[in-house]
Amino acid sequence: MATTRKKKPAKKGAARRSIGRTLFWLGFKLALVGAAFMVVFGIYLDTKVRERFDGEKWQLPVMVYSRPLELYPGQRLSRDQMLRELKMLNYKPVRQPHQPGEYALTSAGIDLVRRPFEFFDGADGARGLRLAFNGPRLATISGLESGRQMGFAQMDPVLLDRINTEDREDRLLVRLSEVPDSLLITLLTTEDRDFYQHGGVSPVAILRAMVANLLAGHTVQGGSTLTQQLAKNFFLTRERSLWRKLQEVYMAVIIDYRYSKDEILEAYLNEVYLGQNFSQGVYGFGLASYFYFGIPATELDIDQVALLVGLVKGPSYYDPWRYPERALSRRNVVLKLLAEHGSLTEAEYQLASKQPLGIIPRGQMTYGRTPAFMTLLKREIQSQFGPDLLKQSGVKIFTSLDPIAQFAAEEAVAKGLVEIEKARGKKKLEAAMVVSDWRKGEIVAVVGGRDPRYAGFNRALDARRQIGSLVKPSVYLTGLSNGMNLQTPLKDQPIRIRGQDGQVWTPQNYDRKFLQSIPLMDALAGSRNVPTVNLGMQVGLDKVVDTLHKLGVEQTIQPYPSLVLGAIALSPLEVNQMYLPIANRGLTQPLSALRAVIDGSGRVMYKQNSVAKQVVDAEASWLTLFAMTKTVSQGTARSLSARFPGLTMAGKTGTTNELRDSWFAGIDNNELVSVWVGRDDNTPAGLTGSNGALQLFSNYMGQRGVNSLSLTLPKGIGWASFSRSSGGRVDSSCPGSVSVPAKLAGLGEAMSCAGSPQSVLDGWFNNFFN
């Protein structure tokens, strides 16, 4: 029995040892499984991290830019217009400009430091400029420091719009080298002081945060590093759980192991959430700088930097538009932190903390809404590239829009319609305007209605209305291309034309009078209907139709007699295209809003390089343009001469039946402007071309400034004298003769005065027109 009793403890010890060994091996196995899981999970997380970091991290918006303002001595540019351009670019007024994006007014003009910019044809660095003005003209350009005279410079373009393909996120990518040191110092001081020392996770920061939160009795400070915040923003949700925190820490360690501190910091600068722009979040300091202040991050002052960094803690809670007091307090806390750590002197802190928030109106980080132009641009992009270009990341689109011209056009339309309605008792008038650079074939401004910010029906592109007398220059161009000259006499007598349906058409002049006979140039200047019909019938309606097609009218045109008085419907854009060869000596090219497209990697995808082609007779086009200057100096648009004395412009008024539509097409030395005024329901507007559309054109030129049309005689054209009565060429000494430009080829010898006696009609014309 004693032996039996001694064996029982041995069995218990063995059992315990067996259980211990079992638990040990179970624990060991579980540890191995856990370790294996953590390894496998780490591999999974590492794969996710590398896929995001090594690939395209973000879908960037398409950036749309205006033309860069070209500066040269003698340019049509006033100091006020230059100031408006600088305001659109959000340049900062200072006493003495030193940094890019700054300017100062001087007694002679404007001193500025132009921002560096990567144009589609190459990068150009910052440059100091001194601009002197002489009334409506830029007088001189010189280097701000060197004082050396310059013949040319250009400004950075205005950011017109951002087309975002992401539904929820919007950002503007910045490189670490583009960020001011003040932003990096402020961010690290506020959010992660040990960033360059820790391995992605900072135990010191966690302990510091725990102590601060215990002392405060609530959460006042977080222990997450910038790397942890980046991991959370990139890969995780906002859920508060131990599992999410574990993933965040693990990912932070992986990120820190895989990538350099500078790479991590640059990614954070572009990923951090800093506000809400309507339905899209504002991510990264690059976009936030524009969103809150309208300037690039490189130009931020320390108080602006402090506000942006302060928003990291809670963009909604510290929203400076909704809660300016909170935002100001938070900004000043950040500034105080900088002072405490020696990054600011006490004087610098006091000065910065007294600055106002200085934020721009919400949603105005770009030039503003130009829906009519953007509609035109998107249609052209669709035609050139299909539907996918605007879905690509980081594309830059350079356009031909001129913000100075666009502003002038918008002002002319909005204010002009109010003036017309008030003066004439009209209501519900609408208008559209298209402005092009006729030498380059570029659209520089588009207004689709009286409210230029409304993205509704675009009348400039889509409102096709009968053009009335705007068609007449094409009829006279046809005559001048077929042996006629500016003094060819046209019948101005009652006429009856029977149509194919048996109906009799009896066209009338606007004044209901007949002059019996009138020179071709005077008939166009006075917009006489009957002589125009006679001219069209004489040269042949088929030839008039052919001329219209050559000028760019694409639609099918029936050769009815009423065609020559404007029984054809066009949009203001199509009218502009039709007049382009008349302005440019018979040369034309498709009007374009697109200059260049750069893809996300900086490769030039497209560069506008169309060549103008000759479509109608060059000499006849020049003579037509010359005749249109008489419309301005003595014809239906002579109010322009009164407003702009000594300046030459060409133009043509247009009025349709029952005064439904008022049109004007005007040309100076650079621009071609087509204007329509009427009502959307096509009821009579009660306006002629002269007291409607012409007034808007006049307002535009008053705002824009006129570049007087240069009409140097081209090769093949010279001055010649003609008899007023017969239209035959005579000696310049003959009584009653008139000298006009004419084609020299086939002109023939001048008749003697005896062969061309002055008639009673000569005397009448002489008295009437001189």
C-alpha positions in Angstrom: 0.0 0.0 0.0 2.9 2.4 0.7 4.3 1.7 -2.7 0.9 2.5 -4.2 0.6 5.7 -2.3 4.0 6.9 -3.5 3.1 6.4 -7.2 0.0 8.7 -7.2 1.9 12.1 -7.0 4.2 10.9 -9.8 1.1 10.5 -12.0 -0.2 13.9 -11.1 3.2 15.6 -11.9 3.3 13.8 -15.2 -0.2 14.9 -16.0 0.7 18.5 -15.2 3.9 18.3 -17.3 1.8 16.8 -20.1 -0.7 19.6 -19.9 2.0 22.1 -19.7 3.7 20.7 -22.7 0.4 20.6 -24.6 -0.3 24.2 -23.7 3.2 25.2 -24.6 3.0 23.5 -28.0 -0.5 24.9 -28.5 0.7 28.3 -27.7 3.7 27.8 -29.9 1.5 26.7 -32.7 -0.9 29.5 -32.2 2.1 31.9 -32.2 3.3 30.4 -35.4 -0.1 30.7 -36.9 -0.3 34.3 -35.7 3.1 35.0 -37.0 2.3 33.4 -40.3 -1.0 35.3 -40.4 0.8 38.6 -39.6 3.4 37.7 -42.3 0.8 36.9 -44.9 -1.3 39.9 -43.8 1.8 42.0 -44.0 2.5 40.7 -47.5 -1.1 41.6 -48.4 -0.8 45.1 -47.0 2.6 45.5 -48.6 1.0 44.7 -52.0 -1.8 47.2 -51.4 0.7 49.9 -50.4 3.0 49.3 -53.4 0.1 49.2 -55.9 -1.0 52.6 -54.7 2.4 54.2 -54.2 4.1 52.8 -57.3 1.1 53.4 -59.6 -0.9 56.5 -60.3 -1.9 57.7 -56.9 -4.6 60.1 -57.9 -7.0 60.9 -60.7 -6.1 64.6 -61.3 -8.6 67.1 -62.9 -8.3 68.5 -66.4 -7.0 72.0 -66.2 -8.3 74.6 -68.7 -6.2 77.7 -69.3 -6.8 81.0 -71.2 -4.4 82.4 -73.6 -1.3 83.9 -72.0 -1.5 87.7 -72.3 1.2 88.8 -74.8 2.9 92.1 -74.0 4.6 94.3 -76.6 5.0 98.0 -77.0 2.0 99.6 -78.8 -0.3 96.9 -77.8 -4.0 97.7 -77.2 -3.8 97.4 -73.4 -4.7 100.0 -70.8 -3.5 100.1 -67.2 -7.0 99.3 -66.0 -7.2 96.2 -68.3 -3.8 95.1 -67.1 -5.0 95.5 -63.5 -8.1 93.4 -64.2 -5.8 90.7 -65.7 -3.7 90.7 -62.6 -6.8 90.5 -60.4 -8.0 87.5 -62.4 -4.6 85.9 -61.8 -4.8 86.8 -58.1 -1.6 88.8 -58.1 -1.0 90.5 -54.7 -0.6 94.3 -54.5 2.4 95.3 -52.5 4.6 98.4 -52.1 7.6 96.8 -53.9 7.3 93.5 -55.7 10.0 90.9 -55.0 8.3 87.6 -55.1 6.4 86.0 -58.0 2.7 86.9 -58.0 3.3 90.4 -56.6 2.7 93.8 -58.3 2.8 97.5 -57.5 1.2 100.6 -59.0 3.6 103.3 -60.0 3.3 106.8 -61.4 4.1 105.5 -64.9 2.4 102.2 -64.8 2.8 98.8 -63.1 5.7 96.9 -61.7 5.3 93.1 -61.3 7.0 89.8 -60.9 5.5 87.3 -63.2 5.0 83.8 -61.9 7.0 80.9 -63.5 4.8 78.8 -65.7 5.2 75.7 -67.8 3.7 76.7 -71.1 2.8 74.1 -73.8 5.9 75.1 -75.7 8.3 75.1 -72.7 8.8 76.4 -69.2 9.5 80.0 -68.4 10.8 81.2 -65.1 9.7 84.1 -62.9 10.5 87.5 -64.4 10.3 91.1 -63.1 8.6 93.5 -65.5 8.0 97.2 -65.5 5.1 98.3 -67.7 4.4 101.9 -68.8 1.2 102.9 -70.4 0.0 105.7 -72.7 -3.7 105.9 -72.4 -5.2 102.8 -74.1 -1.8 101.5 -75.2 1.1 99.7 -73.6 4.0 102.1 -74.2 7.1 100.3 -73.0 8.2 97.1 -71.3 11.5 96.9 -69.4 13.2 94.6 -66.9 12.3 95.4 -63.3 15.9 95.2 -62.1 18.0 95.8 -65.2 15.8 98.5 -66.7 16.6 97.1 -70.2 13.9 97.7 -72.8 12.1 94.6 -74.0 10.2 93.9 -77.2 8.0 91.1 -75.9 6.9 89.3 -72.7 4.0 87.1 -71.8 2.0 86.6 -68.6 1.0 83.3 -67.1 -2.4 82.2 -68.3 -5.6 82.5 -66.3 -7.0 79.2 -64.9 -10.4 79.1 -66.5 -11.9 75.9 -65.3 -11.1 72.5 -63.8 -12.9 69.5 -65.2 -12.9 66.7 -62.6 -13.4 63.1 -63.4 -13.6 62.1 -59.8 -17.1 62.3 -58.2 -15.9 62.9 -54.7 -12.3 64.1 -54.7 -10.5 67.1 -56.2 -6.9 68.0 -55.9 -4.1 69.9 -57.6 -0.8 68.0 -57.5 2.2 69.8 -56.0 5.8 68.6 -55.7 7.8 68.9 -52.5 10.1 71.3 -54.3 7.2 73.6 -55.1 6.0 73.9 -51.5 7.4 76.8 -49.3 9.6 75.8 -46.4 7.2 77.7 -44.1 4.4 75.2 -45.0 6.6 72.1 -44.2 7.9 73.6 -41.0 4.4 74.5 -39.8 3.0 71.1 -40.8 5.7 69.1 -39.0 5.6 71.4 -35.9 1.9 71.0 -35.6 1.3 67.4 -36.7 4.5 65.4 -36.4 7.6 66.9 -34.9 9.5 63.6 -35.0 8.6 62.8 -38.6 12.2 62.4 -39.8 13.2 60.3 -36.7 10.5 57.7 -36.2 9.8 54.6 -38.3 6.3 55.4 -39.2 4.9 55.1 -35.7 6.1 57.3 -32.9 5.8 55.9 -29.3 6.9 59.3 -28.0 4.0 61.0 -29.8 1.5 58.5 -28.5 2.7 58.9 -24.9 2.7 62.7 -25.3 -0.9 62.6 -26.6 -2.0 60.3 -23.7 -0.6 62.7 -21.1 -2.1 65.7 -22.8 -5.5 64.1 -23.1 -5.4 62.8 -19.4 -4.6 66.3 -18.2 -7.3 67.9 -20.3 -9.9 65.3 -19.4 -10.8 64.8 -23.1 -9.1 64.3 -26.4 -7.1 67.4 -27.3 -4.2 65.8 -29.2 -3.7 62.8 -31.4 -0.7 60.5 -31.4 -0.9 59.5 -35.1 2.1 60.4 -37.2 1.8 61.9 -40.7 2.6 58.4 -42.0 -0.3 56.9 -40.1 -2.6 59.6 -41.2 -1.5 59.0 -44.8 -2.2 55.2 -44.4 -5.6 55.9 -43.0 -6.5 58.4 -45.7 -5.2 56.2 -48.5 -6.5 52.8 -47.5 -8.8 52.8 -44.5 -12.2 54.1 -43.4 -12.9 56.6 -40.6 -14.2 53.8 -38.4 -12.9 53.9 -34.8 -11.8 50.4 -33.9 -8.8 48.4 -32.6 -8.6 46.4 -35.9 -8.6 49.6 -38.0 -5.9 51.1 -35.8 -3.8 47.9 -36.1 -4.0 48.0 -39.9 -3.1 51.7 -39.8 0.0 51.1 -37.7 1.1 48.1 -39.7 0.7 50.0 -43.0 2.6 53.0 -41.6 5.5 50.8 -40.8 5.5 49.3 -44.3 5.2 52.7 -45.9 8.1 54.0 -43.9 10.2 51.0 -44.8 9.4 51.1 -48.5 9.6 54.8 -49.2 11.7 57.8 -48.3 10.6 60.4 -45.9 10.3 63.0 -48.7 8.1 60.7 -50.8 5.9 60.1 -47.8 5.7 63.8 -47.0 4.9 64.7 -50.7 2.1 62.1 -50.8 0.6 63.5 -47.5 0.7 67.1 -48.9 -1.5 65.9 -51.8 -3.7 63.5 -49.9 -4.8 65.3 -46.8 -8.5 66.4 -46.7 -8.8 70.2 -46.2 -12.4 71.2 -47.1 -15.5 70.7 -49.2 -16.3 72.5 -52.5 -20.0 71.7 -52.9 -20.1 67.9 -53.7 -16.4 67.4 -54.0 -13.8 67.2 -51.3 -10.7 69.5 -51.4 -7.6 67.4 -51.0 -4.1 68.5 -50.7 -2.4 71.8 -50.0 -2.0 72.6 -53.7 -5.7 72.9 -54.3 -6.5 74.2 -50.8 -4.2 77.2 -51.5 -6.4 78.1 -54.5 -9.6 77.1 -52.8 -9.1 79.5 -49.9 -6.8 82.2 -51.2 -6.8 81.9 -55.0 -3.0 81.6 -55.3 -0.4 78.9 -55.7 1.0 77.3 -52.6 4.4 78.9 -53.4 3.0 82.4 -52.6 1.4 81.7 -49.3 2.2 84.0 -46.4 2.8 82.5 -42.9 -0.7 83.4 -41.6 -2.2 81.7 -44.7 0.0 78.7 -44.1 -1.1 78.5 -40.5 -4.8 78.5 -41.5 -4.4 75.7 -43.9 -2.4 73.6 -41.5 -4.9 74.4 -38.8 -7.7 73.0 -41.0 -6.0 69.5 -40.9 -7.6 69.0 -37.5 -11.1 69.6 -38.7 -12.0 71.3 -42.1 -15.7 71.3 -41.4 -15.4 72.5 -37.8 -13.0 75.3 -38.7 -14.6 76.2 -42.1 -13.5 79.9 -42.4 -16.6 80.9 -44.4 -19.1 79.4 -41.9 -17.1 79.8 -38.7 -14.6 82.6 -39.2 -14.1 83.0 -35.4 -13.2 79.4 -35.0 -10.9 79.5 -38.0 -9.1 82.6 -36.8 -8.6 81.1 -33.3 -7.3 77.9 -34.7 -4.9 79.7 -37.1 -3.5 81.8 -34.2 -3.0 78.6 -32.1 -0.8 77.3 -34.9 1.1 80.6 -35.1 1.6 80.5 -31.3 3.0 77.0 -31.6 5.5 78.2 -34.2 6.6 81.0 -32.0 7.0 78.7 -29.0 9.3 76.4 -31.1 11.4 79.3 -32.4 10.1 79.3 -36.0 8.6 82.8 -35.5 9.9 85.7 -33.6 7.5 87.4 -31.2 7.2 90.3 -33.6 6.5 88.0 -36.5 3.9 86.2 -34.4 2.2 89.4 -33.4 2.1 90.7 -36.9 0.8 87.4 -38.4 -1.9 86.9 -35.8 -3.4 90.3 -36.5 -3.9 89.6 -40.1 -7.5 89.0 -41.3 -8.3 85.6 -42.7 -8.1 87.0 -46.3 -10.1 84.2 -47.9 -11.7 84.6 -51.3 -15.4 84.1 -51.9 -16.3 80.4 -51.8 -16.0 78.7 -55.2 -14.1 81.5 -56.9 -10.7 79.8 -57.1 -10.7 80.0 -60.9 -11.5 82.8 -63.3 -15.2 82.1 -63.1 -17.9 80.4 -65.1 -17.7 80.8 -68.9 -20.3 78.2 -69.9 -20.8 79.5 -73.5 -17.1 79.2 -74.2 -16.7 75.9 -72.4 -19.5 74.4 -74.4 -17.8 75.4 -77.6 -14.5 74.0 -76.3 -15.9 70.7 -75.2 -17.6 70.3 -78.6 -14.3 70.9 -80.3 -12.5 68.5 -78.0 -15.2 65.9 -78.7 -14.7 66.4 -82.4 -10.9 66.2 -82.2 -10.4 63.5 -79.6 -13.7 61.7 -78.9 -15.3 61.4 -75.4 -12.2 60.1 -73.5 -9.8 63.0 -73.3 -11.7 64.7 -70.5 -11.5 61.5 -68.5 -7.8 61.3 -68.5 -5.8 62.4 -65.5 -3.7 65.5 -65.3 -4.4 66.8 -68.8 -3.8 70.5 -69.5 -5.8 72.3 -72.1 -4.6 75.7 -73.5 -7.4 77.7 -75.1 -7.6 80.9 -77.1 -10.0 82.7 -74.7 -9.0 86.2 -73.9 -10.3 87.2 -70.4 -10.0 90.9 -71.3 -12.2 90.4 -74.4 -14.5 88.1 -72.5 -15.1 90.6 -69.8 -15.7 93.4 -72.3 -18.2 91.2 -74.2 -20.1 90.2 -71.1 -20.3 93.8 -69.9 -21.4 94.9 -73.4 -24.2 92.4 -73.6 -25.5 92.7 -70.0 -25.4 96.5 -69.8 -26.4 97.1 -73.4 -29.6 95.1 -73.2 -30.6 97.0 -70.1 -30.0 100.3 -71.8 -31.9 99.3 -75.0 -34.9 98.0 -72.9 -34.9 101.2 -70.9 -34.6 103.6 -73.9 -37.0 101.8 -76.1 -39.5 100.2 -73.7 -38.6 96.7 -74.8 -38.7 93.6 -72.6 -37.4 90.1 -72.5 -34.6 90.8 -75.0 -31.8 88.3 -75.4 -28.4 88.5 -77.1 -25.4 86.6 -78.1 -21.8 87.7 -79.1 -18.9 85.9 -80.6 -15.5 87.5 -80.9 -12.6 86.1 -83.0 -9.1 87.0 -83.8 -9.6 86.9 -87.6 -5.8 86.7 -88.4 -5.4 83.5 -86.3 -8.9 82.0 -86.7 -9.3 81.8 -82.9 -12.3 82.4 -80.8 -11.4 84.8 -78.0 -14.8 85.5 -76.4 -18.3 83.9 -76.4 -21.4 85.2 -74.7 -24.5 82.9 -75.0 -27.1 85.2 -73.4 -27.7 88.2 -71.2 -26.6 86.3 -68.1 -23.1 85.1 -69.1 -22.9 82.8 -66.1 -26.0 80.8 -66.9 -25.2 77.4 -68.4 -28.5 77.1 -70.3 -29.3 77.6 -73.9 -26.2 78.8 -75.8 -27.5 81.3 -78.4 -24.0 82.0 -79.7 -23.7 78.4 -80.9 -27.3 77.1 -81.2 -29.6 79.9 -82.0 -30.0 79.9 -85.8 -32.0 83.0 -86.9 -32.5 84.6 -90.2 -29.5 87.0 -90.8 -31.2 89.7 -92.9 -28.8 92.2 -94.5 -25.7 90.4 -93.0 -25.8 88.3 -96.1 -25.3 91.3 -98.4 -21.5 91.5 -98.3 -21.4 88.0 -99.8 -23.6 89.2 -102.7 -21.4 92.3 -103.4 -18.3 90.1 -103.0 -19.8 87.9 -105.8 -20.2 90.9 -108.0 -16.7 92.2 -107.4 -15.4 88.8 -108.2 -17.2 88.8 -111.5 -16.0 92.0 -113.2 -17.8 94.7 -111.2 -16.1 97.6 -109.3 -17.1 99.7 -106.4 -18.6 102.4 -108.7 -20.6 100.0 -110.9 -24.1 101.5 -111.1 -26.9 99.4 -109.7 -30.6 99.9 -110.5 -32.6 101.2 -107.6 -36.0 101.0 -109.2 -39.2 99.1 -108.4 -38.9 95.5 -109.2 -41.4 92.6 -109.4 -40.2 89.0 -109.3 -42.6 86.1 -109.9 -41.7 82.9 -108.1 -42.2 79.3 -109.1 -45.4 79.2 -107.1 -46.8 82.1 -109.1 -46.4 84.6 -106.1 -45.1 88.0 -107.0 -42.4 89.4 -104.8 -41.8 93.2 -104.7 -38.9 94.0 -102.5 -38.7 97.4 -100.9 -35.9 99.6 -99.5 -36.1 100.3 -95.8 -36.9 103.9 -96.4 -39.5 103.0 -99.1 -37.7 105.2 -101.6 -36.0 104.6 -104.9 -32.8 106.4 -106.1 -33.1 105.1 -109.7 -29.3 104.3 -109.8 -26.6 104.0 -107.2 -23.0 103.0 -107.1 -22.3 99.5 -105.8 -20.2 100.7 -102.8 -22.9 103.2 -101.7 -25.7 100.6 -102.1 -23.8 98.3 -99.6 -23.0 101.2 -97.3 -26.7 102.2 -97.2 -27.9 98.6 -97.1 -30.3 99.2 -100.0 -32.4 96.2 -100.7 -33.5 96.7 -104.3 -30.0 97.3 -105.7 -28.9 94.2 -103.9 -31.6 92.1 -105.4 -30.8 93.5 -108.9 -27.1 92.7 -108.3 -27.9 89.1 -107.2 -30.1 88.5 -110.2 -27.5 90.0 -112.5 -24.5 87.9 -111.4 -26.6 84.8 -110.8 -28.1 83.4 -107.7 -26.2 80.1 -108.1 -22.9 82.1 -107.9 -24.1 83.8 -104.7 -24.9 80.4 -103.2 -21.4 79.2 -104.3 -19.8 82.3 -102.6 -21.7 81.6 -99.4 -20.5 78.0 -99.4 -16.9 79.1 -100.0 -17.2 81.6 -97.1 -18.0 78.7 -94.8 -21.8 78.3 -94.8 -22.3 74.5 -94.7 -26.1 74.1 -94.9 -28.0 73.6 -98.1 -29.0 76.9 -99.7 -31.9 77.3 -102.2 -31.1 79.9 -104.9 -34.3 81.9 -104.3 -34.2 85.7 -104.9 -35.1 86.3 -101.2 -31.7 84.7 -100.4 -29.9 88.0 -101.2 -31.9 89.8 -98.5 -31.0 87.3 -95.8 -33.6 84.5 -96.0 -31.0 82.1 -94.5 -30.7 81.2 -90.8 -27.3 81.1 -89.1 -25.9 81.2 -85.5 -23.7 84.1 -84.4 -20.7 81.6 -84.5 -21.6 80.7 -88.1 -21.9 84.4 -89.0 -18.4 84.9 -87.6 -17.0 82.1 -89.7 -18.8 83.5 -92.8 -17.2 86.9 -92.4 -13.7 85.6 -91.6 -12.5 85.4 -95.3 -13.9 89.0 -95.9 -11.8 90.3 -93.1 -8.7 88.3 -94.2 -8.5 88.9 -97.9 -10.2 85.7 -98.9 -8.3 83.5 -96.5 -10.1 81.3 -94.0 -9.7 78.4 -91.5 -12.1 76.7 -89.2 -12.6 78.9 -86.1 -11.1 77.2 -83.1 -11.1 77.6 -79.3 -8.2 75.1 -78.8 -4.5 75.9 -78.9 -2.8 72.9 -77.3 -3.4 69.8 -75.2 -0.7 68.3 -72.8 -1.2 64.9 -71.3 -0.5 64.1 -67.6 3.1 63.2 -68.4 3.8 66.5 -70.1 3.7 65.2 -73.7 2.2 67.5 -76.3 -0.9 65.6 -77.6 -2.1 68.4 -79.9 -0.9 71.8 -81.1 -3.1 74.0 -83.3 -1.4 74.3 -86.6 -4.1 74.9 -89.2 -3.1 76.9 -92.3 -5.4 79.4 -93.8 -6.5 78.6 -97.3 -7.7 80.9 -100.1 -11.4 80.4 -100.7 -12.6 83.5 -102.5 -10.9 86.2 -104.6 -8.4 88.1 -102.5 -8.8 91.4 -104.3 -12.6 91.2 -104.3 -12.5 90.4 -100.6 -10.4 93.4 -99.8 -12.7 95.7 -101.9 -15.7 94.3 -100.0 -14.0 95.1 -96.7 -13.2 98.6 -97.9 -16.8 99.1 -98.9 -17.9 98.0 -95.4 -15.8 100.7 -93.9 -18.2 103.1 -95.7 -21.0 101.5 -93.8 -19.3 102.8 -90.6 -18.2 106.2 -91.9 -21.4 107.2 -93.8 -23.9 104.3 -93.9 -26.2 102.4 -91.5 -23.4 102.1 -88.8 -22.3 105.7 -88.9 -23.0 106.2 -85.2 -19.7 104.3 -84.7 -17.8 107.1 -86.4 -19.4 109.6 -84.1 -18.3 107.6 -81.1 -14.9 106.7 -82.3 -13.7 109.6 -84.5 -10.6 109.1 -86.5 -10.7 105.3 -86.2 -11.4 102.9 -89.0 -13.7 99.9 -88.7 -15.7 97.9 -91.1 -19.2 96.6 -90.3 -22.6 95.5 -91.5 -26.0 95.9 -89.9 -28.7 93.3 -90.3 -32.5 93.4 -89.7 -35.0 90.8 -90.5 -38.7 90.9 -91.4 -41.0 92.5 -88.8 -37.9 93.6 -86.8 -37.6 90.1 -85.3 -33.8 90.0 -85.3 -31.2 92.6 -84.9 -27.7 91.8 -86.2 -24.3 93.4 -86.5 -20.9 92.2 -87.7 -17.9 94.5 -87.0 -14.2 94.3 -87.8 -11.2 96.2 -86.5 -7.6 95.5 -87.1 -7.6 92.4 -84.9 -11.0 91.2 -84.1 -14.2 90.2 -85.8 -17.4 90.5 -83.7 -20.8 89.0 -84.5 -23.8 90.1 -82.4 -27.4 89.1 -82.4 -30.3 90.7 -80.4 -33.8 89.4 -80.4 -36.3 87.3 -78.4 -36.2 83.6 -77.8 -39.9 83.1 -78.9 -39.1 84.8 -82.2 -41.7 87.5 -81.7 -40.7 91.0 -83.1 -38.0 92.6 -81.0 -38.8 96.0 -82.6 -35.1 96.7 -83.3 -33.1 97.3 -86.4 -29.5 96.3 -86.7 -28.5 99.9 -86.0 -30.4 100.5 -82.7 -30.0 97.0 -81.4 -26.9 94.8 -82.1 -24.8 97.7 -83.2 -25.2 99.3 -79.8 -23.8 96.2 -78.1 -20.9 96.1 -80.5 -20.2 99.8 -79.8 -20.3 99.1 -76.1 -17.8 96.2 -76.6 -15.4 98.4 -78.5 -15.7 101.2 -75.9 -14.7 98.7 -73.2 -12.1 96.8 -75.3 -10.6 99.6 -77.2 -10.5 100.0 -81.0 -7.5 98.9 -83.1 -8.0 101.0 -86.1 -8.3 98.9 -89.3 -5.3 99.2 -91.5 -6.3 99.2 -95.2 -3.0 99.4 -97.1 -3.5 98.8 -100.8 -2.6 95.2 -101.6 -0.8 94.1 -104.7 -3.2 94.3 -107.7 -5.3 97.1 -106.4 -4.9 100.8 -107.0 -6.9 104.0 -107.0 -8.9 104.8 -110.1 -11.5 107.5 -111.0 -14.9 106.6 -112.3 -17.9 108.5 -113.6 -20.8 108.6 -111.1 -23.4 108.3 -113.8 -22.0 105.6 -116.1 -19.6 103.9 -113.8 -16.9 104.0 -116.5 -13.3 104.8 -115.8 -12.4 108.4 -116.4 -9.6 110.8 -115.8 -9.4 112.1 -112.3 -9.7 115.7 -113.5 -13.2 115.0 -115.0 -16.0 116.9 -113.2 -18.1 114.7 -111.0 -15.6 111.8 -111.0 -15.0 109.8 -107.9 -11.8 107.9 -107.0 -12.0 104.5 -105.3 -9.8 101.5 -105.0 -10.2 99.1 -108.0 -8.6 95.9 -109.5 -5.9 97.0 -111.8 -6.1 94.0 -114.1 -8.6 94.5 -116.9 -9.4 98.1 -115.8 -8.7 99.6 -119.2 -7.8 103.1 -120.2 -9.5 106.1 -118.7 -12.1 107.8 -120.9 -11.7 111.5 -121.7 -13.9 114.0 -119.9 -15.6 114.6 -123.3 -16.5 111.0 -123.5 -18.0 111.1 -120.0 -19.9 114.4 -119.6 -21.1 115.2 -116.1 -24.8 114.4 -115.9 -27.5 115.7 -113.7 -27.3 112.5 -111.8 -23.5 113.1 -111.2 -24.3 116.4 -109.6 -27.0 114.8 -107.4 -24.6 112.1 -106.2 -21.9 114.7 -105.7 -24.2 116.8 -103.5 -25.6 113.9 -101.6 -22.5 112.0 -100.7 -19.9 114.8 -100.3 
